[in-house]
Amino acid sequence: MKKRTFGSKVLSACLALSALLVQAAPPSYAANGQEQKAETGKVAQETVAFTDLGNSYARNAVNRLAGLHLISGQGDGRFNPQGTMSRQDVAVLLAKVVGLQPSQIEQAVFADVPKESPYAPFVYGLSDLGVMTGRGNQTLGGSDPLTRQELAVILSRLMKASGVPKAPAQSTVAYSDEADIADYAKAAVEEVTNQRWMQGAAGKFNPNGTVTRAEAAVIAERVLDARYQQAEQADFTVNTPRLSVLAGTSERLEVKYTKGDKLPFTPIFAFDRPELGTVLADGTFVAGPTPGKGNLTVTVGYKTVTVPVEIKDAGKQPVAETEESGSTGTTAPPVTAPADSSQAGESKPATESENAATDPATAADDTQQPAEEEKAVVPAEQDELVNIAPGSFTSVATFGPPDSYFQQVEKQYPGPVGGLVTPSEEWTGYNRQFGRKVTVALNEAKPLERVTLTFKQQKTSGITLPEYMEVEVSRDGKAWSYAGRAVHDVPAAETQVVVRTLAVTLPDVHTRYVRVSFPVKVFAFARQLEVWAKNESDWQGGAVLLPPPSPAQVMEDQKTVRRVENMLLAYSGAYGERGTWTKEDFLPMVGYRTADGYMRDQMFDTILFLPYQNMPVTKEGWRGYMNDLFGTGKQLDALNQAMREYNRLRGTLYTTPTQENVVLALPYPNAAQTNFGQIADNKPSLSFNPAGIGEEQAYLNRKAALEWYFQELLKRWNKEGYTYLKLEGIYWFHELIEDSAPKERTLIRDMASMVHNEALRFYWIPYFGAPGVAEWKSLSFDYAFLQPNYYSDKPVQLDRIEGVLDVVSKYGMGVEIEGDERMYRDPKFYQTYYNQLVAAHKLGMDKNNIHAYYYGSKTLIESANSKDPVMRAIYDDTYKWMRGRFDREEYFEATELP
């Protein structure tokens, strides 16, 4: 294999590019090529409205795909849902949805699709996959209308090419017009019917009917959802847990899918020490002449595995590692992507103190760097590659809403003229605001080979290396694909000055737009964002398939700062005093109050407000609960008053007041309801029951009711303007995935998108064994807590806690702690509550987990206010458990009384 060197040489040819302008660049990019900073964080999906969709069954699918720039209208604000879909139009839509990356066209195979055609990258991409074939006369028939049976065949092939698992075959798939289905399409029709990607109407498949634009949108959305699920659950293995190679040699990693022969997405490789070596797009690591250590990261879908790399002196043979230390030979156990590997392989930095040095002025001056600083990447030109980033338009967006104060701080460290893409040793500083997304619009589309960005750590100045760097690509700057991430092993506690260049290798993706993302804790310093490309692609690995950006990506990025640790469930809106929370009720819940009345610490940092189960599933029932929620002197208002008092008692009221996080619930639109009420005066009362109105309309009605409630909720919240409360997220009220409800999963994902568009997080608390627990991430929830259901009058044994630990570990969930008023009056429930704490403590579930707490109603308040030492101890011990200081190791026996 040809050996390649890699670096970041400042080329005179690159500098010449800085004078060029990019045609049709996004208007938000600076016109002089300088980096534009601190834009508002952008959501992946925009709101698109078409005037001719009305109540079309395809409206939501069309709007969603259009918002993601995967489909477009036909001018004048019209989508033309009943218009026919041509074969080449379907090629474009399906290629985008499945994540097929465009490539250079060497030669046109179809006479009616020349290589200059805008359809060519998509048509020939699907052709190379074996998904689309011609008419037999060297033409595609690109402008011909597509029939339903042709689409079934295309989808069947696409399913195989992209590794989508087949749904179990139904016992009977019968259409009354089955005889009209061509022999070549029969198996495909059965397959896509089982997959629920295509379904007939009135018992007919209509195989020779033409595919309408509305039908194509609905089907494409189903394919997109399948791809999202694949990206979330991309379980794969790497053939070695670590790599040991001699300087100047190479070795290739093998990546395999654990659920089948074909990986659903193209593996993306990254390395954090390009001065030591290079990882090629096929997974081959090419070691340079210098010994050293680094980290190679493999991404498939949204999951990553990190493989430590050691380059040994060529004069010394690599030492074969023992089984205990991990082998690099063929007998080494494969590394498997963990169930939640969004942070796999990353070093976990210690929490930055708010009092850490936040003035990195000296850090920007390299003359003050200590001698121990690692050398930056030695500039060198890679064979046949050119850094095409200099002179490109760039823009910078924060992960969340920008903060004016932090923006002013950043202006002290602006970096070089031209921004990060300028070949310069000058650092650009970024201050807090969760993280940054840097978008680069290249002068022209090129086969991209590698994207690199250099970071610095100087902890004494509050500067730490970002935990990771992620790369996304786009052909048009609108529809994006997620490539992968690079990580390093530099601990946040490292006090020496460290420089790292994170490099993500791309399989010659032919594209023009690149986006680089990285989190920021206090300060991140970066320089020299490079995009290496070549004139012609030499990629031999076949079609490149990448997933779309994760719907929850922004929220995941913000988790670099933990916002929720202990969440108390507060039921309200019924049962009189029991469901009415006052300032006095909340005070010992938001703050830990000692027996002598001293406010020592924060208790629950988050309050989840939710209705009792008896709330009517009607518009008036929902509105009544909302009115109660925003009532004067109770519920939210009472919590706001309690937090003001908490800050006063803690001495932080006029310095650094603490805000309480609030999570508000979406009521559940029960599918049995046939008369919810009118959400508009000129509209009929909504029915959520599919009987009589069909599944699609029932789903649309449920969605409309929830959207109405959510918008009303936000209006009320914004109007009140609570000073000491922060709206953190929204809670899905149902405790299981109701398969019998109309399009339940689609509805949940719709709600997640709605919530995320407001920069809020989406929460769920299913019970132990509930349907859908394993799917919570693919359903776009940001957090899910598992109810152990151990605190019960049923004879549930302690091994339930072990089962809970297994589930939460496997699926990356939090845990709910359970109790109610019976633990004060019934020894059995007192023992059960404590045994739950003991078991969870013994298993380590009280550490490194986020917890929710259910106490029926205001139960724990009684303990906090009690003079009885046994009852009071429940409050104290719960606080200790929350802080990891619970010290009881023995279980209560059945005959033991407190």
Rosetta blueprint (number, residue, H / E / L):
1 M L
2 K L
3 K L
4 R L
5 T L
6 F L
7 G L
8 S L
9 K L
10 V L
11 L L
12 S H
13 A H
14 C H
15 L H
16 A H
17 L H
18 S H
19 A H
20 L L
21 L L
22 V L
23 Q L
24 A L
25 A L
26 P L
27 P L
28 S L
29 Y L
30 A L
31 A L
32 N L
33 G L
34 Q L
35 E E
36 Q E
37 K E
38 A E
39 E E
40 T L
41 G L
42 K L
43 V L
44 A L
45 Q L
46 E L
47 T L
48 V L
49 A L
50 F L
51 T L
52 D L
53 L L
54 G L
55 N L
56 S L
57 Y L
58 A L
59 R H
60 N H
61 A H
62 V H
63 N H
64 R H
65 L H
66 A H
67 G H
68 L L
69 H L
70 L L
71 I L
72 S L
73 G L
74 Q L
75 G L
76 D L
77 G L
78 R L
79 F L
80 N L
81 P L
82 Q L
83 G L
84 T E
85 M L
86 S E
87 R H
88 Q H
89 D H
90 V H
91 A H
92 V H
93 L H
94 L H
95 A H
96 K H
97 V H
98 V H
99 G L
100 L E
101 Q L
102 P L
103 S L
104 Q L
105 I L
106 E L
107 Q L
108 A L
109 V L
110 F L
111 A L
112 D L
113 V L
114 P L
115 K L
116 E L
117 S L
118 P L
119 Y L
120 A H
121 P H
122 F H
123 V H
124 Y H
125 G H
126 L H
127 S H
128 D H
129 L L
130 G L
131 V L
132 M L
133 T L
134 G L
135 R L
136 G L
137 N L
138 Q L
139 T L
140 L L
141 G L
142 G L
143 S L
144 D L
145 P E
146 L L
147 T E
148 R H
149 Q H
150 E H
151 L H
152 A H
153 V H
154 I H
155 L H
156 S H
157 R H
158 L H
159 M H
160 K H
161 A H
162 S L
163 G L
164 V L
165 P L
166 K L
167 A L
168 P L
169 A L
170 Q L
171 S L
172 T L
173 V L
174 A L
175 Y L
176 S L
177 D L
178 E H
179 A H
180 D H
181 I L
182 A L
183 D H
184 Y H
185 A H
186 K H
187 A H
188 A H
189 V H
190 E H
191 E H
192 V H
193 T H
194 N H
195 Q L
196 R L
197 W L
198 M L
199 Q L
200 G L
201 A E
202 A L
203 G L
204 K E
205 F L
206 N L
207 P L
208 N L
209 G L
210 T E
211 V L
212 T E
213 R H
214 A H
215 E H
216 A H
217 A H
218 V H
219 I H
220 A H
221 E H
222 R H
223 V H
224 L H
225 D H
226 A H
227 R H
228 Y H
229 Q H
230 Q H
231 A H
232 E H
233 Q L
234 A L
235 D L
236 F E
237 T E
238 V E
239 N L
240 T L
241 P L
242 R L
243 L E
244 S E
245 V E
246 L E
247 A L
248 G L
249 T L
250 S E
251 E E
252 R E
253 L L
254 E L
255 V E
256 K E
257 Y E
258 T L
259 K L
260 G L
261 D L
262 K L
263 L L
264 P L
265 F L
266 T L
267 P L
268 I E
269 F E
270 A E
271 F E
272 D L
273 R L
274 P L
275 E L
276 L L
277 G E
278 T E
279 V E
280 L L
281 A L
282 D L
283 G L
284 T E
285 F E
286 V E
287 A E
288 G L
289 P L
290 T L
291 P L
292 G E
293 K E
294 G E
295 N E
296 L E
297 T E
298 V E
299 T E
300 V E
301 G L
302 Y L
303 K E
304 T E
305 V E
306 T E
307 V E
308 P E
309 V E
310 E E
311 I E
312 K E
313 D L
314 A L
315 G L
316 K L
317 Q L
318 P L
319 V L
320 A L
321 E L
322 T L
323 E L
324 E L
325 S L
326 G L
327 S L
328 T L
329 G L
330 T L
331 T L
332 A L
333 P L
334 P L
335 V E
336 T E
337 A L
338 P L
339 A L
340 D L
341 S L
342 S L
343 Q L
344 A L
345 G L
346 E L
347 S L
348 K L
349 P L
350 A L
351 T L
352 E L
353 S L
354 E L
355 N L
356 A L
357 A L
358 T L
359 D L
360 P L
361 A L
362 T H
363 A H
364 A H
365 D L
366 D H
367 T H
368 Q H
369 Q L
370 P L
371 A L
372 E L
373 E L
374 E L
375 K L
376 A L
377 V L
378 V L
379 P L
380 A L
381 E L
382 Q L
383 D L
384 E L
385 L L
386 V E
387 N E
388 I L
389 A L
390 P L
391 G L
392 S L
393 F E
394 T E
395 S E
396 V E
397 A E
398 T E
399 F L
400 G L
401 P L
402 P L
403 D L
404 S H
405 Y H
406 F H
407 Q H
408 Q H
409 V H
410 E H
411 K L
412 Q L
413 Y L
414 P L
415 G L
416 P L
417 V L
418 G L
419 G H
420 L H
421 V H
422 T L
423 P L
424 S L
425 E L
426 E L
427 W L
428 T E
429 G E
430 Y E
431 N E
432 R L
433 Q L
434 F L
435 G E
436 R E
437 K E
438 V E
439 T E
440 V E
441 A E
442 L E
443 N E
444 E E
445 A E
446 K E
447 P E
448 L E
449 E E
450 R E
451 V E
452 T E
453 L E
454 T E
455 F E
456 K E
457 Q E
458 Q E
459 K H
460 T H
461 S H
462 G L
463 I E
464 T L
465 L L
466 P L
467 E L
468 Y E
469 M E
470 E E
471 V E
472 E E
473 V E
474 S E
475 R L
476 D L
477 G L
478 K L
479 A L
480 W E
481 S E
482 Y E
483 A E
484 G E
485 R E
486 A E
487 V E
488 H L
489 D L
490 V L
491 P L
492 A L
493 A L
494 E L
495 T L
496 Q L
497 V L
498 V E
499 V E
500 R E
501 T E
502 L E
503 A E
504 V E
505 T E
506 L E
507 P E
508 D E
509 V E
510 H E
511 T E
512 R E
513 Y E
514 V E
515 R E
516 V E
517 S E
518 F E
519 P E
520 V L
521 K L
522 V L
523 F E
524 A E
525 F E
526 A E
527 R E
528 Q E
529 L E
530 E E
531 V E
532 W E
533 A E
534 K L
535 N L
536 E L
537 S L
538 D L
539 W L
540 Q L
541 G L
542 G L
543 A L
544 V L
545 L E
546 L L
547 P L
548 P L
549 P L
550 S L
551 P L
552 A L
553 Q H
554 V H
555 M H
556 E H
557 D H
558 Q H
559 K L
560 T L
561 V L
562 R L
563 R L
564 V L
565 E L
566 N E
567 M E
568 L E
569 L E
570 A E
571 Y E
572 S E
573 G L
574 A L
575 Y L
576 G H
577 E H
578 R H
579 G H
580 T L
581 W L
582 T L
583 K H
584 E H
585 D H
586 F H
587 L H
588 P H
589 M H
590 V H
591 G E
592 Y E
593 R E
594 T L
595 A L
596 D L
597 G L
598 Y L
599 M E
600 R E
601 D E
602 Q E
603 M L
604 F L
605 D L
606 T E
607 I E
608 L E
609 F E
610 L E
611 P E
612 Y L
613 Q L
614 N L
615 M L
616 P L
617 V L
618 T L
619 K H
620 E H
621 G H
622 W H
623 R H
624 G H
625 Y H
626 M H
627 N H
628 D H
629 L H
630 F L
631 G L
632 T L
633 G L
634 K L
635 Q H
636 L H
637 D H
638 A H
639 L H
640 N H
641 Q H
642 A H
643 M H
644 R H
645 E H
646 Y H
647 N H
648 R H
649 L H
650 R H
651 G L
652 T L
653 L L
654 Y L
655 T L
656 T L
657 P L
658 T L
659 Q L
660 E E
661 N E
662 V E
663 V E
664 L E
665 A E
666 L E
667 P L
668 Y L
669 P L
670 N L
671 A L
672 A L
673 Q L
674 T L
675 N L
676 F L
677 G L
678 Q L
679 I L
680 A L
681 D L
682 N L
683 K L
684 P L
685 S L
686 L L
687 S L
688 F L
689 N L
690 P H
691 A H
692 G H
693 I H
694 G H
695 E H
696 E H
697 Q H
698 A H
699 Y H
700 L H
701 N H
702 R H
703 K H
704 A H
705 A H
706 L H
707 E H
708 W H
709 Y H
710 F H
711 Q H
712 E H
713 L H
714 L H
715 K H
716 R H
717 W H
718 N H
719 K H
720 E H
721 G L
722 Y L
723 T L
724 Y L
725 L E
726 K E
727 L E
728 E E
729 G E
730 I E
731 Y E
732 W E
733 F L
734 H L
735 E L
736 L L
737 I L
738 E L
739 D L
740 S L
741 A L
742 P L
743 K L
744 E H
745 R H
746 T H
747 L H
748 I H
749 R H
750 D H
751 M H
752 A H
753 S H
754 M H
755 V H
756 H H
757 N L
758 E L
759 A L
760 L L
761 R E
762 F E
763 Y E
764 W E
765 I L
766 P L
767 Y E
768 F L
769 G L
770 A L
771 P L
772 G L
773 V H
774 A H
775 E H
776 W L
777 K L
778 S L
779 L L
780 S L
781 F L
782 D L
783 Y E
784 A E
785 F E
786 L E
787 Q E
788 P L
789 N L
790 Y L
791 Y L
792 S L
793 D L
794 K L
795 P L
796 V L
797 Q L
798 L L
799 D H
800 R H
801 I H
802 E H
803 G H
804 V H
805 L H
806 D H
807 V H
808 V H
809 S H
810 K H
811 Y H
812 G L
813 M L
814 G E
815 V E
816 E E
817 I E
818 E E
819 G L
820 D L
821 E L
822 R H
823 M H
824 Y H
825 R H
826 D L
827 P H
828 K H
829 F H
830 Y H
831 Q H
832 T H
833 Y H
834 Y H
835 N H
836 Q H
837 L H
838 V H
839 A H
840 A H
841 H H
842 K H
843 L L
844 G L
845 M L
846 D L
847 K L
848 N L
849 N L
850 I L
851 H E
852 A E
853 Y E
854 Y E
855 Y L
856 G L
857 S L
858 K L
859 T H
860 L H
861 I H
862 E H
863 S H
864 A H
865 N H
866 S L
867 K L
868 D L
869 P H
870 V H
871 M H
872 R H
873 A H
874 I H
875 Y H
876 D H
877 D H
878 T H
879 Y H
880 K H
881 W H
882 M H
883 R L
884 G L
885 R L
886 F L
887 D L
888 R L
889 E L
890 E L
891 Y L
892 F L
893 E L
894 A L
895 T L
896 E L
897 L L
898 P L
